[in-house]
Amino acid sequence: MRPTQLASRALRAFRRLGPKGFFGLLITNLRLVASGRYREHSHAYDRAFDQRHGVDTAGTVNLEEMDVPEELRGRAVRYEAVDPDFFAHVLGRASIGDRSRYLFIDLGSGKGRALLLAAQSGFRRVVGVELDPHLDAAARRNIGVFRWEHRQTEFEQVNGDATAYPFPATPTVLFLNNPFDELLIGKVLDNVESVHRGSATDFVLLYLHSNHERMMRLRPGWSEVDSGTFRSRRKFYAIFRWEPRSDGQGATAGR
Ligand SMILES: C[S@@+](CC[C@H](N)C(=O)[O-])C[C@H]1O[C@@H](n2cnc3c(N)ncnc32)[C@H](O)[C@@H]1O
């Protein structure tokens, strides 16, 4: 990056974050540079997607800055938008036929980048659930801007706890980009299973930065479709499909 670009980026960040937020960002970046990990993390501040679509999804929001109940703060992961190339890679590895027949749900949707990417990728019904009201408001603004390009997509944005989201019995792609801890992931899976138990409706989980994938592997009824890394060891993922085998039936409808 040229010095003039760096200066204007810094100025923009200062205007957006104010002195305190800017100082925090500076310290974070200096730490990453010093540890040699800046390149791995820099996608979080990459504005290429935002500039292309006139939206604001880049950057990070730490848990202390969020307006969320204390009991959920301790279980949450800070906001950081998904890398669009990582998103495309993982979606491409899931064997999903006609995406327009699937509901795409992002639990912990942040500023909504994954929702916009899902609309671009052919999903026609897209739902985001975000706990923090400021991030939720940002997602609504981004969807509003983006809607002009993707009028055929139906967006729904919910402000609340993801574990309260009532899954409909419809072919679904659930997207989890490391939103919260193992306990809450387990609750979400309980909710999925209670709706999809005994049904032949396809349900696919795309789990990025899959810290709790071991728990998924031990959970009856879920088959691993794929897992691996993308470009760096830090971007790891796992894909699972709800395929209860107790009755010998696989999930096939909707594919
Ligand atoms: C790593 S970010 C992922 C953002 C987005 N999914 C993306 O990929 O661009 C995790 C998000 O999960 C949200 N989150 C954490 N706990 C939550 C909960 N219980 N319910 C809903 N959202 C939650 C955080 O506020 C944060 O925005």
The ligand as a MOL file (V3000), in Angstrom:
LIG
                    3D

  0  0  0     0  0            999 V3000
M  V30 BEGIN CTAB
M  V30 COUNTS 27 29 0 0 0
M  V30 BEGIN ATOM
M  V30 1 C -17.0130 -13.4630 13.7440 0
M  V30 2 S -18.4550 -12.4660 13.6370 0 CHG=1
M  V30 3 C -19.1880 -13.1080 12.1360 0
M  V30 4 C -19.9080 -12.0570 11.3020 0
M  V30 5 C -20.6170 -12.5480 10.0480 0
M  V30 6 N -21.2790 -13.8000 10.2430 0
M  V30 7 C -19.6680 -12.6780 8.8850 0
M  V30 8 O -19.2450 -13.8040 8.6290 0
M  V30 9 O -19.3640 -11.6860 8.2180 0 CHG=-1
M  V30 10 C -19.4650 -13.1630 14.9610 0
M  V30 11 C -20.7510 -12.4040 15.2170 0
M  V30 12 O -21.5850 -13.1810 16.0770 0
M  V30 13 C -22.3240 -12.2790 16.8800 0
M  V30 14 N -22.8850 -13.0170 18.0440 0
M  V30 15 C -22.2190 -13.4750 19.1290 0
M  V30 16 N -23.0690 -14.1050 19.9820 0
M  V30 17 C -24.2960 -14.0480 19.4230 0
M  V30 18 C -25.5780 -14.5490 19.8120 0
M  V30 19 N -25.7750 -15.2280 20.9600 0
M  V30 20 N -26.6250 -14.3200 18.9840 0
M  V30 21 C -26.4700 -13.6470 17.8190 0
M  V30 22 N -25.2710 -13.1450 17.4080 0
M  V30 23 C -24.1950 -13.3570 18.1850 0
M  V30 24 C -21.2890 -11.2310 17.2360 0
M  V30 25 O -21.9010 -10.0530 17.7200 0
M  V30 26 C -20.5590 -11.0600 15.9000 0
M  V30 27 O -21.1600 -10.0620 15.1270 0
M  V30 END ATOM
M  V30 BEGIN BOND
M  V30 1 1 1 2
M  V30 2 1 2 3
M  V30 3 1 2 10
M  V30 4 1 3 4
M  V30 5 1 4 5
M  V30 6 1 5 6
M  V30 7 1 5 7
M  V30 8 2 7 8
M  V30 9 1 7 9
M  V30 10 1 10 11
M  V30 11 1 11 12
M  V30 12 1 11 26
M  V30 13 1 12 13
M  V30 14 1 13 14
M  V30 15 1 13 24
M  V30 16 1 14 15
M  V30 17 1 14 23
M  V30 18 2 15 16
M  V30 19 1 16 17
M  V30 20 1 17 18
M  V30 21 2 17 23
M  V30 22 1 18 19
M  V30 23 2 18 20
M  V30 24 1 20 21
M  V30 25 2 21 22
M  V30 26 1 22 23
M  V30 27 1 24 25
M  V30 28 1 24 26
M  V30 29 1 26 27
M  V30 END BOND
M  V30 END CTAB
M  END
